[in-house]
Amino acid sequence: MSLTADDLIRFLRDELNIEDDLDAGTELFSTGILDSVAMMNIIGFVEEKAGIEVRPADVTLENFDTLQRIVDYAREQA
């Protein structure tokens, strides 16, 4: 399965009720839009949608701070 930035935006809006303007480069965690609880929800969504397992060591801002980084990470793990 593939994961897109649009999939993530829909998830953030529908499941986490995020109303901020979002695009592929929006910094999610370093700006405070999302917190650690939201991170756990995103990880679960990414694992299910992309069909991958996210290793705890991979949960970094480098991999998860923007929608594009999340999509790139999922693609690399598939």
Buried (B, 14 or more C-beta within 10 A) or exposed (E): EEBEBEBBBEBBEEEBEBEEEBEBEBBBBEEEBBEEEBBEBBBEBBBEBBEBEBEEEBBEEEBBBBBBBBBBBBEEBE
